[in-house]
Amino acid sequence: MTDLLLWLHIGFAIFALGPVTAATVSTPRFIRARNVDVLSYLHRTTRAYAIAGVGVFLFGALLGREYLGRPYLSVSMTLFIVAAVLLFIVERDQRAAIRVLSNENPDDDAKVQTGRIAMLSGLISLTWLIILVLMVWGDPV
């Protein structure tokens, strides 16, 4: 059972967190290009893969249930929740950018959303990297 949980945890990490990170990181480029069609696609991608990313947390918690008191797991789980909150903010800003760019007003360029999404997506990527380091070099026993 442990092997199955490990495979599911790693599989969800690869196939959910990778695409959601790619979608959020590339969003500012398409806001600057005012490409609402691609922004809508990236928004749907962010939402779908962020929801699928819950599987990473779920299978990881099930896998490490007997070690939940270990510092590396506590820190990793806390960072994952922080990243999930940041993803929620990015998703909200993506919606706002789509709304602003769809209203045909040339003065609205979604600069606020562009900067915030760029900053938060970078922080989310860094958070995933820190979690990965904790999982690989954390306390194995």
Contacts in CASP RR format, 6 or more apart in sequence:
PFRMAT RR
TARGET T0000
AUTHOR 0000-0000-0000
METHOD contacts of the structure
MODEL  1
MTDLLLWLHIGFAIFALGPVTAATVSTPRFIRARNVDVLSYLHRTTRAYA
IAGVGVFLFGALLGREYLGRPYLSVSMTLFIVAAVLLFIVERDQRAAIRV
LSNENPDDDAKVQTGRIAMLSGLISLTWLIILVLMVWGDPV
2 63 0 8 1.000
5 59 0 8 1.000
5 60 0 8 1.000
5 62 0 8 1.000
5 63 0 8 1.000
6 63 0 8 1.000
8 55 0 8 1.000
8 59 0 8 1.000
9 55 0 8 1.000
9 56 0 8 1.000
9 59 0 8 1.000
9 60 0 8 1.000
9 63 0 8 1.000
12 52 0 8 1.000
12 53 0 8 1.000
12 55 0 8 1.000
12 56 0 8 1.000
12 59 0 8 1.000
13 56 0 8 1.000
15 52 0 8 1.000
16 49 0 8 1.000
16 50 0 8 1.000
16 52 0 8 1.000
16 53 0 8 1.000
16 55 0 8 1.000
16 56 0 8 1.000
17 49 0 8 1.000
17 53 0 8 1.000
17 56 0 8 1.000
17 128 0 8 1.000
18 49 0 8 1.000
19 45 0 8 1.000
19 49 0 8 1.000
20 45 0 8 1.000
20 46 0 8 1.000
20 49 0 8 1.000
20 50 0 8 1.000
20 52 0 8 1.000
20 53 0 8 1.000
20 87 0 8 1.000
21 121 0 8 1.000
21 124 0 8 1.000
21 125 0 8 1.000
21 128 0 8 1.000
23 42 0 8 1.000
23 45 0 8 1.000
23 46 0 8 1.000
23 49 0 8 1.000
24 42 0 8 1.000
24 46 0 8 1.000
24 87 0 8 1.000
24 90 0 8 1.000
24 117 0 8 1.000
24 120 0 8 1.000
24 121 0 8 1.000
24 124 0 8 1.000
25 121 0 8 1.000
25 122 0 8 1.000
25 125 0 8 1.000
26 42 0 8 1.000
27 39 0 8 1.000
27 42 0 8 1.000
27 46 0 8 1.000
27 90 0 8 1.000
27 94 0 8 1.000
27 97 0 8 1.000
27 117 0 8 1.000
27 121 0 8 1.000
28 114 0 8 1.000
28 115 0 8 1.000
28 117 0 8 1.000
28 118 0 8 1.000
28 121 0 8 1.000
30 38 0 8 1.000
30 39 0 8 1.000
30 42 0 8 1.000
31 39 0 8 1.000
31 97 0 8 1.000
31 101 0 8 1.000
31 110 0 8 1.000
31 113 0 8 1.000
31 114 0 8 1.000
31 117 0 8 1.000
32 114 0 8 1.000
34 101 0 8 1.000
34 109 0 8 1.000
36 98 0 8 1.000
36 101 0 8 1.000
36 102 0 8 1.000
39 94 0 8 1.000
39 97 0 8 1.000
39 98 0 8 1.000
39 101 0 8 1.000
40 98 0 8 1.000
42 94 0 8 1.000
43 91 0 8 1.000
43 94 0 8 1.000
43 95 0 8 1.000
43 98 0 8 1.000
46 87 0 8 1.000
46 90 0 8 1.000
46 91 0 8 1.000
46 94 0 8 1.000
47 91 0 8 1.000
50 84 0 8 1.000
50 87 0 8 1.000
50 88 0 8 1.000
50 91 0 8 1.000
54 84 0 8 1.000
56 80 0 8 1.000
57 77 0 8 1.000
57 80 0 8 1.000
57 81 0 8 1.000
57 84 0 8 1.000
61 68 0 8 1.000
61 77 0 8 1.000
64 73 0 8 1.000
67 73 0 8 1.000
67 139 0 8 1.000
68 74 0 8 1.000
68 77 0 8 1.000
70 138 0 8 1.000
70 139 0 8 1.000
71 139 0 8 1.000
72 134 0 8 1.000
72 135 0 8 1.000
72 138 0 8 1.000
72 139 0 8 1.000
75 134 0 8 1.000
76 131 0 8 1.000
76 134 0 8 1.000
76 135 0 8 1.000
79 127 0 8 1.000
79 130 0 8 1.000
79 131 0 8 1.000
79 134 0 8 1.000
80 127 0 8 1.000
80 131 0 8 1.000
82 127 0 8 1.000
83 124 0 8 1.000
83 127 0 8 1.000
83 128 0 8 1.000
83 131 0 8 1.000
86 120 0 8 1.000
86 123 0 8 1.000
86 124 0 8 1.000
86 127 0 8 1.000
87 124 0 8 1.000
89 116 0 8 1.000
89 120 0 8 1.000
90 116 0 8 1.000
90 117 0 8 1.000
90 120 0 8 1.000
90 121 0 8 1.000
90 124 0 8 1.000
93 113 0 8 1.000
93 116 0 8 1.000
93 117 0 8 1.000
93 120 0 8 1.000
94 113 0 8 1.000
94 117 0 8 1.000
96 110 0 8 1.000
96 113 0 8 1.000
97 110 0 8 1.000
97 113 0 8 1.000
97 114 0 8 1.000
97 117 0 8 1.000
100 108 0 8 1.000
100 109 0 8 1.000
100 110 0 8 1.000
100 113 0 8 1.000
101 108 0 8 1.000
101 109 0 8 1.000
101 110 0 8 1.000
END
